[in-house]
Amino acid sequence: MPLVYALVAKADAGPSGCVLAEFASSGLDTFGDAAQQAHQLVAKLAQRPSPRGKHKSSFVVNGTHAFHALRHDGLVFLALADEAFGRRVPFTFLKRVSALFATEFGARGKVTAVPYAFNADFAPILEQQIRAHNSGHGVDGPSATDTQAEAL
């Protein structure tokens, strides 16, 4: 499975951040404790100054998988994917998850700092989006706006 794990965390909720929702697919068992590694990565990202706008970064974890992070408005959206999957699909996934989270929780999602406060409501959405993006149904080609933005 290309995408196997995702989480949403509040990055500016103290030195270790605060995981608000997460989902791990059944294929996750094959390469160790990814959730623990993800939580450590959120803690590291929480200690960095918050970037302006949206900030993307990727971190290879074991030579075969990579964490992809999208930071926006004090939140971290994180996905773990097979490194051979590239960056386009994971970041398309994270962009979609970011938009769905904003639609679902709005300003409340940005100010809540209670661990797993949105897990019951948002973990199923993470699962659905992972399945859609793994099957290619959640991935569109780059829009004209995306292409223009990347050209800058």
N, C-alpha and C positions, 0 to 999 in steps of 0.2 A: 504494500500500500504506500503510495507516495506521501500523502499527508496522514499523519498518525496521531497528532496531539495538538491541542490549542488551548490557550488561556487568555483571559482578560484580567489585567491587574491595574490597580491604581498606583502609579509610579511615585507620586509625591506624598505617600502616606507613611512617612518615616523611612528609616535607613534600609528597610528590607522590602518595602512596597507592601501591597495587600492584594492577594488574589481574590477576584470577585466572582469568577466562574472559570471552569475548566472542563475539558473532555479529553479522554484518552481512548483510542480505538483498541480493539482486542489485539491487533498486531503489534502493540507497543511492547509486549513482554520480550520480544526477541532482541532488544538491545539495551537492557539495563533500566535503571531508574531515571527515565527521562523527566518525570514530574519533578523529582528532586533537583535535577540539573536545571530545569526551567525556573524553579523557584529561586535558585542561586543566581541565575542570569537576571531575573527580575530585580533581585536585591542589588546586583551590580549596576543595572540600568538606573535604579532609583537613586543611586549615589551620584550619578552624573547630572550636570545641569540640564534642565529641560530645554530641548531645542525649540526654536520657533517653527511653527507650521508642523508638517508631517515629516518625520525622520525615519528612514529605513536603514536596517543593518542586518547582517547575516553572520552566523557563527557556526563553523564546522565543529561538531562535537566528537565524532569518533571515526572520521574518515569516510563514513558512508551516509551520514545524516547531518542536517544543518538546522539550526534554529533560525527563524526569520522573525524579526521584530519590527513593528510599526509603532512609533510613539506619536501620540497626538493628544493635545488638551489634557496633559497629566495622566493619560492612560497608556498602558502598554498592551498591544495585541501581539501575541506570540504564537508561532506555529512551528512544529517539527515536521520535517519532510525528508524523504530520501534525497540525498545530494544530487543524484542524477536527474531528479525532477526539475532542477534549475531554480530560478528565482521568480520568473514571471507568474506562474500559477500560485505559489505561496503568497506573493504580494497581492495578487488579484483577490485571493481568498481573504487576506487580512484587511484589505480595503473594504470588501463586502461586509465582513464581520464588524468592522468599525462603524460602517453606516447602519447596519442592523442594530447594533448596540445603542447608538445615538438615537435612533428612531424609537426603540423599545423603552429606553430609560431616561433619555434627555439629560437635563441638568442633574437630576438625581444620581445618574451613573457617574458623574464627575466628582460629586462631593461625598459619596458614600465610602466609608473606610472600614466596613465590617467584613471580615473574611467570609467569602463564599455567599455574600448577600444576594447575588443574582444567579447562583448556580442552578437552583431548581427551575428557573424560567429560561436561562440562557444556555445551559449545557446541551439541551436538545437541539437548539439552533446551531450550536457549534458542530454537533454531530451531523446534522442535516447538511450543513455547508461543506463539511469535510467530504461526505459522501458525494455531494453534487460536484465538487471540484475534482475529486479523484476520478469520477466517471466522465469528466469533460463537460458536464451540463452546466456547471457554474462559471465556466470560463468563456468569455467572449474575446474576440480579437481586440487589440488596443483601439480605443476610440480616437477620434481625431484630436480631442482635447488632450488625452494622454500622450499621444505622439508629439503634439506641439509642446507640451510641458517638458517632455524628456529632451526635446531638441534644445531647450534653453539650458 
